[in-house]
Amino acid sequence: MDISYPVGTAPDQRSPLTRFLPPLDVGSVRRAIAERGWEGRLILDPFGVSPRLAVEAAQSGAAVVAAVNNPITRFVLKHTLVPFGLSELQATLARLAATPKNGGRLELFLLDLYQTECSKCGASVIADYFVWDRELDRPTHKVFSCERCNYSGEGPTNAADWERAESFTQRGLHHAMALEQVATKGDPDRDHAQAATSVYPARALYALITLMTKVAQMSWEPRLYAAAQALLLSAFDQTNALWGYPEGRSRPRQLSASPRYREINVWCALEAAVRVWAMEDPGVKLEKWTGGPLPDPGVAAVFPGPLRDLMKIFPKGSEAVVLTVLPRPNQAFWTLCALWAAWLWGRDSAAPIRMALRRRRYDWAWHASALRTVLSKLHNWYAQDQVLLAFVPEAEPGFTAATLASLDGVGFKLAGCAIRGDEGQAFFQWEKSDGDQAEVPGEITPSIMIEAVRSFLKQRGEPAPFPLVHAAVWCHLATNHQLAHLWENEDAHPLSVVGEALEQAITDRRYFQHLGRGAELESGQYWLVNADDAATPLADRVEDLVVDILRSHEGISEAELDQSVCASLPGLLTPDRRLVDACIRSYALQQAEGGLWFLRAEDQPDARQADSEEIGHLLVELGNRLGFSVQQEEAITWLDAQETPVYTFVVMATATIGTSLQTYADRSIAFAMPGGRAALVTEKARRDYRLRALLEEGLRVVKFRHVRRLAGEATLTQANLAERIAIDPPGYHDPQLPLL
């Protein structure tokens, strides 16, 4: 069963630890709850990896119990539900700034660690950050602002900068203190702690240990002490070498320094953290739950431990439903959490996640087995008619496979899915299976997968990238409960068994074309060898839906329009946000106040009909004027003296080229359409290799305005016509094409 994707808006990138926490859209949880009438229900989140889920569920009126074993994630959740006030954070920072250090203030001491010289005038300045080259093992550039000459920007480092950086080493008292907080001498995890701390530049580690020591020595009120820990946590996150330069890894997953990274000024990181933690109060009550009465509606209760411990005390028959965000393996984040928890609260606090220090690699087979182990705790507790909903942000193929294999493997049956391919966002609905395995086939063959992919591509009506083809196969198998029995095979993991059969299926050239220049399985797009009975291209259906919705509303928000489109195209046909956005901007204008979108006046049906008729008349007149023989039926064809078509103009008010190409296959075709469709044509070509290839080979798209311009050119002839038509292309430019 296909379900509609619960649309939200992009999350705020200024939230605490935003580069590590799941990128769950704002409003998606509220929408999922509202569509199922779960307001007032008891919701269980077995993983607790997304603070946003608990907040939105409680705001919707549900009672929430979240099992949060990671002390770092638990801290973020707690202070998202009960946020610090701006005044509390500013007061905390001011106290830290004024703390004595070496006869002066701590703020000045820390800033002085990043002292440098202005590259323009030579004045002494404080760097916001240095740019390091890992291979050279020294900073190569610095970013600063100079009050003397008013220069602000980047400049090269010099010998003095290198000398200052080299004066800090990964040895000494501060380094020993950083390790001691995590693992004492003789502890088997000592070497692992050493590896974790090595991702911090020596100067940053020195500054952080100085700060931690001062915070521990000071007398604090409870709220301000927690605020100091929050500022420290953000500084821990911001000042390690995982921040690549100039852009780098936005979501690092491996604990290794970037080839070029930013060494951020620790005091600047503290100042920036004030804005990060000064969040809006969500109006949700927070409770700690370790048993006893369950929380009331509108309350978020946090269980400080893993799901296996929660299930020992969680009352069976409570009629709770499960709504969760599944965790994605992230060696960098999990290792750093163990490190940060020990730094903030001591070694005992890090014990629940200490094992993360030891594991250096997490593959998808391991993750599928780990998810299966955790989720097995839910199965016996779950009632037959209860539903489990799971968001899977960053749903790359391995994550999708691990999710489906693990849940099917513990006795849940896939009852619905929705996947946004470009965003890598997936949403699954599961039901408890009755456990009857009698009809499960003993072998999963390529033929099963071939049929699943063919069916999906026919419904889509256009080529699909590997992640969606992969998801189509896995969802087909999980819907039919065909994955659980694979766990019985001790010689091969379910992911390997399905993966090998899938590769055989989609490389069968009797059924599928592999479009694109890359030879790798995961590259390019897949399409049918025989597409005679394929549906209308998905992109054209999305465009038609957007136009219909805009015409039926006197103003609509982008989220509501997006949700309407997703409701009409559920499951694996869920369109990407980028395509929906391109369609909206092609036809509508946004109101300054309220942000609603309105259909452009020129795209009202009557206006666009008149526009199209005018262009048709101009093309007929222009063809006759240039000496062509003109035929006017559904299309306008210009024929030369030998009655050979030179141009076949298809006048259209939309950019539904994919649909029209099925009717007009002649290379002489030229589509005449409003100029506002140009960006939409570009977006469709980006996502459909067939259309991209046709545009590269010379498929003509002529804007209405250009037809009017040509009609007014007195010097236009048959000889220069091709050159003149080509001067105003639809805007299809892709400098990366040669690399694909």
N, C-alpha and C positions, 0 to 999 in steps of 0.2 A: 504494500500500500504506500503510495506516495503521499507525503505531507508537505505543507508549505513551510518555507523557511521563515522563522520569526525575525523580521527585519529590525535593525536598530541603526544607530549612528556610530561613527568611528569614535573609539575611546579617547579620552584626554591623555595626551602623551606626558603630562606633567605629574601624573599620579606616582606614588611611591613604588619603586622597583618596577616601573612600567615596562622596561625592556626584557624582564624575565617572567612576569606574570602573564597568564593567558590573555591574548588580545580579544576579549569578548566585547561585542558591540553593546553600546549603551542602549537599553530599552528592549533588548532581545529576550531577556528573562521575563520581564513584565508581560511582553506580548505572548510568550509561550504559555504563561500561567493564565492569562485572560482568555486565550483561545480554548483552553480546556476547562475553564471554570474552577480553577484550583484556588481561587481566593478563599481564605479561611481554612484551607487544608493544612495538614502537618507535612512539611517537606523535609526529607532527609538528604543531606549532601554528604556522601561517604568519603569524599576526597578533600574538600575544603581548600582547593587551590586558587579559587577566584573570589576575592572579597566582593566583587560586584554582584555575583550571584546571590550571596546571602543578603546583601543590602536591598536589591531589587525585589527579591522574593518576599522579604519582610514588608517592604513598602507596598507590595501588592495586597497585603492583608493576610499572608500566610504565616504560619508558625514554622520556624526553621531550626533544625538541629544540624550543625556542621561538625564533622569530625576533622580536626585540624591537628595533625601530628607535628608539623613543622613549626617550631617556635617563631621563626621569622615571619612566615605567612600569617601565623596567629596574631602576632604583634601588629602587622599591617591591617588585618581585618578588624582587630579591636579598635584601632585608632582611625579607621574609616567609618566605623559605626558610631564611635564617640570621638570625633575629631578634636584636635587642639585648636584653640582660638589663636588668631594672629597675634594678639597681645601676649599670650603665653609663650609662643615661639620667639617673639622678639625679646621678651624679658629673659628667656633662657639664653639666647645668643648674646645679649648684653652682659649677663653675668659671666659667661665664658670669656667674652672679650676683655672684661675688667679683671679677670683672675691674675694674680701676680705670677710672673715667670721671669727669672734671671734679672730681677730688679726693675722690670717693666711690666707691660700688659701682655697677656697671652696672645691677643689678636696681633699685636705688632711683632711679637716673637715669631708667630707662624707665617705672617706675611713676609718677614725678612728672609725666610728660607727660599723665597722665590724672587729675590732681588736680582735685577739685571740692569742693562744699560739700554737706553733708547737708541735704536738703529739710525735715527735721523740726527739727533742733537747730542747724544752721549750722556744725557741726564740719567740719574738713578731712578729706576721705575720698578714696579712690581709686576711680574708676568701673571697673566690670567692662566696661562698654561704653556707648557713646552711641548713641542712635537719631537718624538724620539724615533730614531731609526734603529730597529732591533739588531740588524746586522752590524751596524757601526757601533752599537752600544753607547750612543750618546745623543743628546738633543741636537737637532739640526735647525729648528725654527722656534720662534717664540711669538706669542700674541700678547699685546700690552696696549696701554693707553698712556700717553705722555702729556702731563699738564703743562710742561714748559713750551713745547712746540706744537701742542694740540694734535700730534699724530696719533692715530689709533689704527691698529692693524697688525700685520705679520711682518716679522723681520728675521734675518738669519742670526743664529747664535754665534758666539765667538769663543776664544780660548778661555776667557774668564767664566763663561757659562759652563763650559765643559769641566773646568776645575771645580766649580761649586758642586756640580752634580756628582763628580767622582769623590767628593769629600764624604758622601754618605755611602755606606756599604751595607750589604746584606749580612753583616756580622755586627757584633757589639751588643750592648745591653738592651737597646730597644728591640732588636731582633730576637734576642733570647726571651724577652718578656712576651712578645707576640706569640712565640711558640709555646711558652709555658702555660699561657691561658688555655691552649688547646690540648696539648699533650706534654706531660712531664718527661724528663729524661728517662730512658729505659722503656717508655710506652711504645708498643708496636706501631702506634699511629704517628709517632714523632716524625718519621720521614715523610709521611703523607701530609702532615701539617706543614712541613717545610716546603713541599711542592705547592701547596695552596697559597702560602704567603709569598712565594716567589713571583706571583703575578702582580705584586705591588712594587712600584719603583721604590728604591731605598729611601729616598727623601720623603715620599708619601707615607711609608711605613713609620718612619721616625716621627712625623707630624701626628699621625693617628695614635700612636702609642702615647705620645705626650698628652694628647687630648683625653684619651681614655683614663690615663692616670689622674689627670686633674679632675675629671668628672667623678671618679671614684672617691677622691679625697674631699670633695666639697659636700656641704650639708644642703640637701634639697628638700623642697616640698614634693610630695608624691607626683603631682601632675607635672611639675617642672622637671623632675628627674626623668620621667617618661619622655618628656619633650626633648631633653638632652640626648636620650638614647635614640630617639627618632632622627635627630639631626646627625648623630654619629652614623646611624645606619645608612642614611643617604650619602654621607661622605665615604663610607666603606664602598658603596656601590659606584660612586662617581670617580674615585681616584685610583682604581686599578688599571692595568694595562690592557684590558679587554676593549677599551674604547678606541676603535680604529680611527685613522685620519686619512683623508678628509671626512669620509662618511663611515667607512668601516662596517663592522657587523652590528646591525641594529638589534639583533637578538642572538648574542653569542651563546653557543651550546657546548663548546669545548674550552677547558681551562688552559688557554695558552695565549700569551701576549700577541697582539696584532703586529704584523711586520712594521707598520708605522702607527704609533699610538700617541694619545694625548696624556701628558702628565699634568693633571689639573691641580691648580692651587687649592690646597685643602681648606683654607679659610674661605675662599670663593665658593667651594662646594657647600660649606656650612651655610653661607648666606643664601645660596640658591635653594637650599633645603627648606628654608622658612616658607617659601611660596609653595613648595611641593606638599608640605604637610598641613597647610592652612586650608583644609577642605571644607566644603559646605556640609552643614549638619544634615544627615539624611532623615532625621526624625524617627529613628528606629531604636527601640530599647535593646540593650545588650545584656545577656545573661551567660554565666558559666554553668554548664550542665554536666553533672557527674552522676545523675540518677535522680529518682524522685519524680515529682509532677512535671509533665511535659510543658514546654512554653506555650503561652497564649498567642493567639493570632497577632501578627504585627511585631513579634519579638524574634530576635535572632539569638539562638543559644549556641555556644561554642563548647564542644567536647574536646578537651586537651589531650588527645591521644589518637591512636589508629582505629580504623573501623572494626578490627577484630575485637578490641576491648569494648568498643561502644556496643557491639551486638550482644555482648554478655549481659548487659543491663538494660538494653532498649526493649521496651515491652512489645512482645509479639501480639498481633491483633490490634495494633494502634491505628491501623488504616492510614499509615503514612505512605506517601508516594516519594519516589526518588527522582530528584532533579539535580544534575551535577555537571561539572566541567571535568572532562577526563584529563589527567595530567600527561604532559608530554615529557619524555626523558630529556633531562638537561644536566649534563655532568657539571657544567660550569656553575649553574645556579645552585644545585644541590650541594656541591662541595663548598661553595662560598657560604651557603646558609649554615653549614656545620661550623665553619670558621667564625662567621659573624655572631652566631649564637653564643659560642664560647667567649668571644671578646666582650660581648655585652653582659652576659649573665653567668658566665663560668662554665666549666667543663661539664657539670652535671646537666645543665640545661640543654646542652648540645647532644646528650646521649641518644635521644630518639632518632637522630639523623646522622649520627657519627659515622655509620658505615659508609656514608657518601664520600668520606675522605679516602677510602680505600679503593673504591671502584673507579677505574679510569675510562671505561667504555661501556655504553649501553646500546645494544643493537635491538632491532625490532622484535626478534624472536624472544629475547630476554624480556622485553617490555610486555609482549603478549602473555607470557607465562606469569609475570608479576601481576598484571591486571586480573588474570584468571584467578590467581590465588586470593587476591583481595575481594573480588566480586563474588567468589564462592560463598563468602560469609553472608551475602544477601539472599541467596537463593532459597535456603530453607526457611528463612524468616518471611519471604515474600508470599503474599496471597496469590491465588491463581489469576484473578481478574485485575491485578494491579499493573500499573504502567511505569516504566522506567524511561526517563528522558535524559539524553546526554548531548551536551555541546562538545564538539571537537574542533577547537580553533587550531590553526596550522595543520590542517588535515592533509598532509602529504601522503603518498601511497602507503608507505610503511606504517604510519600511524593509523590510517583507515583499516588496513589489514589486521593490525594488532587489536584494534577495537572490536572488529566484527568476529575475529577468531576467539577472543577471550570471552565475550558475552555469550556467543553461541556455545562455547565450550563449557559454560557453567549452567546451561539450561534455559537461557533466554532466547526468544525467537524475534528476529527483526520484524517489526510491524510497520515501519515507515522510515524514510530517509529524505533529506534535502541537502544538497551540496552546492555551494557556490565555488566553482572551480578556481577562478582567478584569485579570489581572496583566500582560498584554502580553508573555507569555513564549512563545517558539516554539522548536521543536527539529526540525531537518531532517536527513534521511539522503539521500545522493546516491550515484549510481554513474556510472562513466565510460561515456558513450554510445559506440556503435560508429561514430558519425559519419554514419550513413546518413540523409540528409535527403529521400529520394525520396518518402516518404509524408507529409511535412509539408504541411499545407494552405497555400495561398498567402495566405489572408485569414482573419483572426479576426473573426467576426461576432457581433452581439448574441445571435443564436439559440443559439450555442454556450454563451454565458454564461448565458442564461436557463435552459437545461437543467441547467447545473452548479449554479446557485443553487437551482432547484426540487428537485433531487436532495438537496442538502445540507439544505434546510429540512424536507423530508419525513423524512429520517433524524433530524434534531434534534427534530422534533415540537413545536417552540415557536418564537416569533420570535427573531431573532438581530440583534445590532447590526451596523452597517456594517463594522467591522474584520473580523468573521468572514465576512460575505458576500463581502467583498473577497478575503479569503484563500482562500475556497472556489473562486472563479474562477481566481485566480492559480495555486493548487496544481493545479487540474484541467489548466490549460494546460501547466504545467511537467511534470506527470506524463506527459503525452502528447508532451513535447518539442516544443511548438508555439511557443516563444518565441525560439529561436535565430535563426530566419530573419528576425525583425523587425529585427535589428541591421544587415541588409543595406540597409535603407531609410535613405538619407542625409537625407531630408527630414523625417522624424518619428522621435522617440525611442520605443523600445518602451513606456516607461511612458505616453507620451501616447496611443499607438495603443490600448493595452489600456484605459486609463482612459476614453477617449471611448466605446468600445464598451460598457464596463461601465455607464457612466451611462445609456446608451440602454436597456440590458437591465433594470436594476432600477427604472427609472422607468416601465416598461411596466405600466400598471394592469390589463391583461388577466390578468396573472399574479401581481402582487405588490401587497400593501398596505404603505404606509409609516405605521407607528404612531408616535404621539408628536406633540407640538405644534410642533417645529422643522421648518422647511421645507428646511433644508440637507440635502444628500445624506448627509453623515456623521452626522446627528443621528438620534435615535429608533431604531426597530427595523423590520425587514422580515419580512413574513409572507406566506403564500400566499393568493391569492383563493379557490382551491379546495383545501382541506386534508383532503378526505375520506379519503385513503389515507396520511395522515401517521402517523408512529410515536407511541408513547407519549411525552409530554413528557419531555425530558431531565432536568429537575429531579426528576420523580417517579421516574425510573429510578435516579438517583443516590441518592435517599432509600431506595429498596428495597434497593439494593446495600449501603449503609451498615448498614442493619438486619440484613441477612443475614450480613454479615461480623462484626458485633458479636455476634450470636447464636451464631456458630460458633467464637468465640475466648474463652478465659478471660483477657481482657486483651490489648490490642494498642496499639502506639504510633500516634500520629496519622499519622506519615509512612508507616508500613507500611499502614495502612488507606487512606490517600490513594493510595498506589501501587497497591493492589489495585483500587480504583475506576477509576483511570486505565488500568490494564491491561484492564479490562472495557469501557471506553469510550475507545478510542484516537482518534488523528487529530484531526479538527476537532470531535469530540464530547467531547474532553477537558474535564472539568468544572472550573470555577474553584475555587480553594482555599477561597474564602469560602463557596461553597455546600456543599462537603464539610464544612467546619468547622461550619456551621449545622446540618447533619444530625447530625453527631456530638454536638453539645451538646444537641440535642433529645432524644436517646435515651440518652446515656451520661454517666457521671461519671468524673472523672480521679482516679486514686489519687495521694495526696500523695507517696509514695515510688515512684520509678520512672517516674512520669508516664504509666502505661498507662491506657487507657480501658476501662471495664466497662459493660455494658448495665445500666441501672437495673432494680432489682427489679420496679418497677411496669410495666416494658416487657417483661418476660418473657412469652412467648406465653400461658401459662395465665392469668396475672394480668391481662393486658390484655384477654383474651377475656371474663373475668368482669366486668371493668370496663365493657366495651362492652355486655354484656347488661344490666347494672344500669341503665345510662343509657337503653337502649331501653325497659325496663320503666317507668322514671320518665316518659319522654316519652309513652308510651301512657296511663299513669294521669293525667298532668297534662292531656293533651288532653281526656280524658273529663271530668275535673273542671271544666274551663273551658267545657264545653258544646259542644265540637267533635265532629264525627263522625270517628272515627279509623280509618284504613286502614293495616294493617301488612303490607307485603310486604318487598322489599329495602330500601325506605325507609319511614319513618313519616310519613303525610300527615294533616294536620288539615284538615277541610273544614267550611265554614260551612253555614248552613241551605239555601243554594242549591246545595249540593254543589260549590262552587268551592274549589279548594285555597288555603288561607291560608298554611300552612307545610308544606314537605316536608323532614323531617329525615333527613339521611344520617349515620348514626352510623359513625364510622371511627376506627381506632386510629392512623392515619397522617395525614400532611398532603398526600397525593397528590390534591389538589384538581383539578389539571389533567386527570388521567385521569377523575375523576368528572364533571367539567363536560361531557365529551363524551357522557355518558350522561344527565345531568340538566340540561337546558337551561332549565327553568322558572325564572322570576325569584323564585318563592316558596321556592326551595331555601334550606336552612340546614344547614351542616355542623357536626355536633357532634363534637368531638375533644378529646383531652387538652390541658390547659393548657400542657404542655411543648412543644406544637407551634406555639405562637403566634409565637415568633421565627422559626421556619422558614417559616411562612406569609408573614411580613413579608419575608423574604429572597426568597422565590419571587415575590412581587408586585413587588419592586424590579427583578427581572431579566426579568419577563414583563409587557409593557404590557397584554395582554389581561386578566390576572388583576387587575392594578392598577386598570384601568378598572371592572371588575365590583365590586371592593371600594368604589371611590368611588361607584358607583351604588347601593350598598346590599346587595351580596351578604353574607349573614350567616355568620359563623363563631362558634359558641357553644362555650365551653369546658365540659368535663365538670363542673368545679366550679360553674359558673354554672347548669347544669341542676339540680344538687343544691340550689343556693340557691333557684332558682325553685320547685322542688317543695316547699320548706318555707315559702314565703310564703303566709300566709293571706289577704292582701289582693290577691292577683293576680287580675286579671279580663281578659276579652277586650279591654276598653277600654284598659287600661294595659300590655298585654302587649308591644307593640312597643317602648315606652319602656323597659320593664324588661329586655328582651333586649339592648338596645343599650348598657347601662351597663358591660358588660365586654367591649370589643372585643378582637380578637386582637393589638392593639398595632401596627397598621399606621398609622404616622404619617410623613409625608414633607413637611417644611416647604418643600422645594425644588420640590415638584410644580408650583406655578403658574409657575415659571420655565422649565419644560421645553417 
